[in-house]
């Protein structure tokens, strides 16, 4: 995460992980959630990696990779 109006993540997780969630991370007065769901079935939000801020999806990728988004 950075000090400007962007958020950037680069999850370094084992390739065999099917899902993970970091929920309600406080960041610059906002609540950040990072989701990885290989099949889209665990969290029912779709396949892939997602960044949500205050419950709103800002960025997604079908793979678990570096992901960047502008903060609202």
C-alpha positions in Angstrom: 0.0 0.0 0.0 1.2 3.5 -0.7 0.8 7.0 0.8 -0.9 8.5 -2.3 -4.4 7.9 -3.7 -3.6 4.4 -5.0 -3.6 1.0 -3.4 -1.3 -1.7 -4.7 -1.1 -5.3 -3.6 1.1 -8.2 -4.6 0.1 -11.3 -2.8 2.9 -13.8 -2.3 0.9 -17.0 -1.5 1.5 -20.6 -2.3 0.3 -21.6 -5.8 -1.9 -24.3 -4.3 -4.1 -22.0 -2.2 -7.7 -22.0 -3.4 -8.8 -18.9 -1.5 -7.9 -16.3 1.1 -9.4 -13.1 2.5 -8.0 -10.1 4.3 -11.0 -8.3 5.6 -11.6 -4.8 7.1 -8.0 -3.6 6.9 -8.0 0.0 8.0 -6.2 2.2 5.4 -6.3 6.0 5.2 -9.8 6.2 6.8 -11.1 3.4 4.6 -11.8 -0.3 5.0 -9.9 -2.5 2.6 -10.7 -6.1 1.7 -8.5 -8.4 -0.5 -10.0 -11.6 -1.8 -8.6 -14.5 -3.8 -11.0 -17.2 -4.9 -9.6 -19.6 -7.6 -13.0 -20.9 -8.6 -15.3 -18.1 -7.4 -17.3 -20.6 -5.3 -15.9 -19.9 -1.9 -16.9 -16.2 -1.5 -19.4 -16.0 -4.3 -17.8 -12.8 -5.7 -16.4 -14.4 -8.9 -13.1 -16.0 -9.9 -9.9 -14.3 -9.2 -8.3 -11.6 -7.0 -10.2 -8.6 -5.9 -9.6 -5.3 -4.1 -12.7 -3.8 -2.3 -12.7 -0.5 -0.5 -15.6 0.3 1.8 -17.4 -2.7 0.2 -17.0 -1.4 -3.4 -14.8 -3.4 -5.8 -12.1 -1.2 -7.3 -9.9 -3.8 -9.2 -9.9 -7.4 -10.1 -7.7 -9.9 -11.9 -8.4 -13.6 -12.9 -4.9 -14.5 -11.6 -3.2 -13.9 -8.2 -0.8 -11.2 -9.3 0.2 -7.6 -8.6 -2.9 -5.4 -8.6 -3.3 -1.6 -8.4 -6.3 0.7 -8.1 -7.1 4.4 -7.5 -8.8 5.0 -4.1 -12.2 6.8 -4.2 
